[in-house]
Structure formats: C-alpha cells, structure tokens
Amino acid sequence: MATGCVKVTKYFLFLFNLLFFILGALMLGFGIWILVDNTSFVAVLQSASASLKIGSYILISVGAVTMVMGFLGCVGAVNEIRCLLGLYFTCLLLIFVAQVTAAVLIYLQRDKLKIELSTVIKDLIQNYDYQDGTNTTTEETWDYVQRQLSCCGWTNVSDWDENPIIKNSSGFSYPCSCNPNSPQINGFCTISSNSTVYNSFHSKGCMEKVQSWLKNNLGIILGICVGVAVIEVFGMMLSICLCRNIHSEDYTKVPKY
C-alpha cells in the first residue's frame, strides 16, 4: 500500500512540475516580450518608469529559475532522489516568498506608478516632435496607441494645446493619429481653421482606455502568477510527502550527461 502511495505521489509530482516548467516558460516569454516590444503601449510604459523594466527582468529571472526548478523536480520525483527533492522544496519556498513580496510591493506602489505614468505621458505629448527624430520609437508607439484605442491626448484632446509646435503653428495643426481619416500616421497635420476635419477627431482621452487595457492585461499576469503559486504550494506538499516515504536512494538511475 505504501509503495502504491509513493508511486502515485511521484507521478503527481512529475505532472505538477511539468506544468510548473511550462508556466515558468510563459513567465520568461512574457518578460522578454515586455523588453523587446516596440509596437504597443508597453513601450510607452517603459519610458514612464524604470519599475516596468526592472519588473520585466524579475519576470525573466523568476521564469528561468522556475523552469530549472521544474526540471529538478521532475528528475527528483521520477528517480526518487531525496537530495534533489530537498533542494527543489527549498528553492520553491524561496521563489514563493519572493513572488508574494513582489506582489505586495507592486500593490503598495500602485498609486505612485499611476502618477508617474500620467506625468510622463503628458511630457511626451508636450515635447512631441516627430520630425526631429530624437524620440521616434516612443512617439510612434503613442501614435499607434491613439489610433488603436481611438483616443486623443491623455485626459482629452486639449492636452495637445501645450505642445509648442501646435501653439506656434500659423495654421491649425493637430496630431495625425488623432484623426482616423488622416492618410498620414505620425507627426502633425495642418488644415485650415474652418475645416470639418476637426469634427472627426477622437474626442476622448486615452487615460480611461489605457487603464482598461492595463486591467485586461493585468488579469492575464495575475492569472499566470496565481497559477504558478498554486502549483508551487502543491509541489512543496508533494515533495515533502515523497521525501518522507523514500527510505533508500539509487543514484544509478539518475541520467548522466
């Protein structure tokens, strides 16, 4: 009976660690996506605060370590090696504590991050000058956001009135990305003051829509993190149970590379 329980625990632990390995790969991939993506609002977020870039490095590190731990757990479970299972449990516990600590810190800093984001977006709008080529990637990303989310400015379209190019324009200048019918994607477009083009502008600011975008993506991130946390707890429980029921070890079963 005891042998049967050990086998069941062993293969359950193997399956959990296989899933753990896959979720670690997802975290690793998500962290890399945050760093390399230049075509979504993530690029603007990176300029808003160094916290996002630090967070992406943390995600990559935790994802890589999670994959290694999943591999160790699989090997330790299948070959019934108490040393590997003990190492697996210890590292798993440390990762779990680190994840909880990071989640608490992010929650406590949420208001500060919102203020930083608003400040940087308004600075981006005020200093927007696509022709000078100094901040092209971020400006292209913001144009992409305005087009995709059908919005203009941060709180509303009047945010663009603070831009010196629009202020000093002889005609009526506006960001091309604020007009869905404009053939030009980036930079400023100029029209006569009595033109009806103004009526086709996106009237709403991007703040609410961006916050909604963040909430939708935050759910995916939290879902992955909660899934990893649940697997970690089950993994720790199963590894302890298996360790307590292993009375002899055969290291010859461990694959050699």
C-alpha positions as CSV (number, residue, x, y, z in Angstrom):
1,M,0.0,0.0,0.0
2,A,2.8,2.4,0.9
3,T,4.6,1.6,-2.3
4,G,1.5,2.4,-4.3
5,C,1.1,5.8,-2.5
6,V,4.7,6.6,-3.2
7,K,4.2,5.9,-6.9
8,V,1.0,8.0,-7.1
9,T,2.8,10.9,-5.3
10,K,5.8,10.5,-7.5
11,Y,3.9,10.8,-10.8
12,F,1.6,13.5,-9.5
13,L,4.7,15.5,-8.6
14,F,6.1,14.9,-12.0
15,L,3.0,16.2,-13.7
16,F,2.9,19.2,-11.5
17,N,6.5,20.0,-12.2
18,L,5.9,19.6,-15.9
19,L,3.1,22.2,-15.7
20,F,5.4,24.3,-13.5
21,F,8.1,24.2,-16.2
22,I,5.5,25.3,-18.8
23,L,4.3,28.2,-16.7
24,G,7.9,29.2,-16.0
25,A,8.4,29.4,-19.8
26,L,5.4,31.6,-20.1
27,M,6.7,34.0,-17.4
28,L,10.1,34.0,-19.2
29,G,8.4,34.7,-22.5
30,F,6.2,37.5,-21.1
31,G,9.2,39.2,-19.5
32,I,11.2,39.1,-22.8
33,W,8.1,40.5,-24.6
34,I,8.0,43.5,-22.3
35,L,11.6,44.2,-23.1
36,V,11.6,43.8,-26.9
37,D,8.0,45.0,-27.8
38,N,8.0,48.4,-29.5
39,T,4.6,48.3,-31.1
40,S,2.2,48.6,-28.2
41,F,1.6,50.7,-25.1
42,V,4.3,48.7,-23.3
43,A,7.0,50.8,-25.0
44,V,5.4,53.9,-23.5
45,L,5.2,52.3,-20.1
46,Q,8.9,51.5,-20.2
47,S,9.6,55.2,-20.6
48,A,7.1,56.1,-17.8
49,S,9.0,54.3,-15.1
50,A,12.1,52.2,-14.7
51,S,9.9,49.9,-12.5
52,L,8.5,48.2,-15.5
53,K,11.9,47.3,-16.9
54,I,13.0,46.1,-13.5
55,G,9.8,44.1,-13.3
56,S,10.5,42.5,-16.7
57,Y,14.0,41.5,-15.6
58,I,12.5,40.0,-12.4
59,L,9.9,38.1,-14.6
60,I,12.7,36.7,-16.8
61,S,14.8,35.7,-13.8
62,V,11.9,34.1,-11.9
63,G,10.7,32.4,-15.1
64,A,14.2,30.9,-15.8
65,V,14.6,29.7,-12.2
66,T,11.1,28.3,-12.3
67,M,11.9,26.3,-15.4
68,V,15.1,24.9,-13.8
69,M,13.2,24.0,-10.6
70,G,10.6,22.3,-12.6
71,F,13.3,20.2,-14.3
72,L,14.9,19.4,-11.0
73,G,11.5,18.4,-9.5
74,C,10.8,16.1,-12.4
75,V,14.2,14.4,-12.2
76,G,14.0,14.1,-8.4
77,A,10.5,12.7,-8.5
78,V,10.9,10.1,-11.2
79,N,14.3,8.9,-9.8
80,E,13.2,9.3,-6.1
81,I,16.3,11.3,-5.1
82,R,15.8,12.9,-1.7
83,C,18.7,15.4,-2.2
84,L,17.1,16.8,-5.4
85,L,13.7,16.9,-3.8
86,G,15.0,18.8,-0.8
87,L,16.8,21.3,-3.0
88,Y,13.6,21.6,-5.0
89,F,11.5,22.3,-1.9
90,T,13.9,24.9,-0.6
91,C,14.2,26.8,-3.8
92,L,10.5,26.6,-4.4
93,L,9.8,28.1,-1.0
94,L,12.2,31.0,-1.7
95,I,10.6,31.7,-5.0
96,F,7.2,31.6,-3.4
97,V,8.2,34.1,-0.7
98,A,9.9,36.4,-3.4
99,Q,6.7,36.4,-5.5
100,V,4.5,37.3,-2.6
101,T,6.9,40.1,-1.6
102,A,7.0,41.5,-5.1
103,A,3.2,41.4,-5.4
104,V,2.8,43.3,-2.1
105,L,5.3,45.9,-3.2
106,I,3.6,46.4,-6.5
107,Y,0.2,46.8,-4.8
108,L,1.6,49.4,-2.4
109,Q,3.3,51.4,-5.2
110,R,0.2,51.3,-7.5
111,D,-0.8,55.0,-6.8
112,K,2.8,56.2,-7.4
113,L,3.0,54.3,-10.7
114,K,-0.2,55.9,-11.9
115,I,1.1,59.4,-11.1
116,E,4.4,58.6,-12.8
117,L,2.6,57.3,-15.9
118,S,0.4,60.4,-16.2
119,T,3.4,62.8,-15.8
120,V,5.5,61.0,-18.4
121,I,2.6,60.8,-21.0
122,K,1.8,64.5,-20.6
123,D,5.6,65.3,-21.0
124,L,5.6,63.1,-24.1
125,I,2.7,65.0,-25.6
126,Q,4.2,68.4,-24.7
127,N,7.6,67.5,-26.2
128,Y,6.2,65.6,-29.2
129,D,8.2,66.4,-32.4
130,Y,8.3,63.5,-34.8
131,Q,10.4,65.4,-37.3
132,D,13.4,65.9,-35.0
133,G,14.0,62.1,-34.8
134,T,15.2,62.1,-31.2
135,N,12.4,60.1,-29.7
136,T,10.9,58.4,-32.7
137,T,10.1,54.9,-31.3
138,T,8.2,56.2,-28.3
139,E,6.3,58.8,-30.4
140,E,5.4,56.2,-33.0
141,T,4.1,54.0,-30.2
142,W,2.0,56.8,-28.8
143,D,0.6,57.4,-32.3
144,Y,-0.2,53.7,-32.5
145,V,-2.0,53.8,-29.1
146,Q,-4.1,56.8,-30.1
147,R,-5.1,55.1,-33.4
148,Q,-5.8,51.7,-31.9
149,L,-7.7,53.0,-28.9
150,S,-9.5,55.7,-30.8
151,C,-8.4,58.4,-28.3
152,C,-6.5,61.7,-28.4
153,G,-4.4,63.2,-25.6
154,W,-4.2,61.7,-22.1
155,T,-7.2,63.3,-20.3
156,N,-8.7,64.8,-23.5
157,V,-7.7,66.4,-26.8
158,S,-6.8,69.7,-25.1
159,D,-3.6,68.1,-23.7
160,W,-2.1,68.7,-27.2
161,D,-2.6,72.5,-26.8
162,E,0.5,72.5,-24.6
163,N,2.7,71.3,-27.4
164,P,4.8,74.3,-28.7
165,I,4.5,73.2,-32.3
166,I,0.8,73.4,-32.2
167,K,0.9,76.7,-30.2
168,N,3.2,78.4,-32.7
169,S,1.6,77.0,-35.8
170,S,0.3,79.5,-38.4
171,G,-2.5,77.2,-39.4
172,F,-4.4,74.7,-37.4
173,S,-2.1,71.8,-36.6
174,Y,-3.1,68.6,-34.9
175,P,-1.6,65.1,-34.3
176,C,-2.4,63.0,-37.4
177,S,-3.0,60.0,-35.2
178,C,-6.0,61.8,-33.6
179,N,-7.8,61.7,-36.9
180,P,-8.9,58.2,-38.1
181,N,-9.3,59.5,-41.7
182,S,-5.9,61.0,-41.9
183,P,-3.6,59.3,-44.6
184,Q,-0.5,60.3,-42.5
185,I,0.1,58.2,-39.4
186,N,2.8,60.1,-37.5
187,G,3.7,63.7,-36.9
188,F,1.4,66.7,-37.2
189,C,-1.1,67.6,-39.9
190,T,-2.2,71.1,-40.8
191,I,-5.6,72.2,-42.0
192,S,-7.5,75.4,-42.3
193,S,-9.3,76.6,-39.2
194,N,-12.7,76.3,-40.8
195,S,-12.2,72.7,-42.0
196,T,-14.7,70.0,-41.0
197,V,-11.8,67.5,-40.3
198,Y,-11.8,68.7,-36.7
199,N,-15.3,67.1,-36.2
200,S,-13.9,63.6,-37.0
201,F,-11.2,63.8,-34.2
202,H,-11.1,61.2,-31.4
203,S,-12.8,63.2,-28.7
204,K,-12.0,61.1,-25.7
205,G,-8.6,61.0,-23.9
206,C,-6.5,57.8,-23.6
207,M,-6.4,57.6,-19.8
208,E,-9.5,55.6,-19.3
209,K,-8.9,53.3,-22.3
210,V,-5.3,52.7,-21.3
211,Q,-6.3,51.9,-17.8
212,S,-8.9,49.4,-19.2
213,W,-6.1,47.9,-21.4
214,L,-3.8,47.6,-18.3
215,K,-6.6,45.9,-16.3
216,N,-7.2,43.4,-19.0
217,N,-3.6,42.5,-19.3
218,L,-3.1,42.6,-15.5
219,G,-5.7,39.9,-15.3
220,I,-3.5,37.7,-17.5
221,I,-0.4,38.4,-15.5
222,L,-2.2,37.7,-12.2
223,G,-3.7,34.6,-13.6
224,I,-0.3,33.2,-14.6
225,C,1.2,34.2,-11.2
226,V,-1.7,32.7,-9.2
227,G,-1.4,29.5,-11.3
228,V,2.3,29.3,-10.6
229,A,1.7,30.0,-6.9
230,V,-0.9,27.2,-6.6
231,I,1.4,24.7,-8.4
232,E,4.3,25.8,-6.1
233,V,2.2,25.0,-3.0
234,F,1.2,21.6,-4.4
235,G,4.7,21.0,-5.4
236,M,6.1,21.7,-2.0
237,M,3.4,19.5,-0.3
238,L,4.1,16.6,-2.7
239,S,7.9,16.9,-2.5
240,I,7.7,16.7,1.3
241,C,5.4,13.7,1.2
242,L,7.6,11.9,-1.3
243,C,10.8,12.7,0.7
244,R,9.2,11.2,3.9
245,N,8.4,8.0,2.1
246,I,11.7,7.5,0.3
247,H,13.9,5.2,2.5
248,S,16.6,4.3,0.0
249,E,18.1,6.0,-3.0
250,D,19.5,4.6,-6.1
251,Y,21.7,7.2,-7.7
252,T,22.5,4.9,-10.7
253,K,19.0,5.8,-12.0
254,V,19.9,9.5,-12.4
255,P,20.7,10.2,-16.1
256,K,24.3,11.2,-16.8
257,Y,25.1,13.8,-19.4
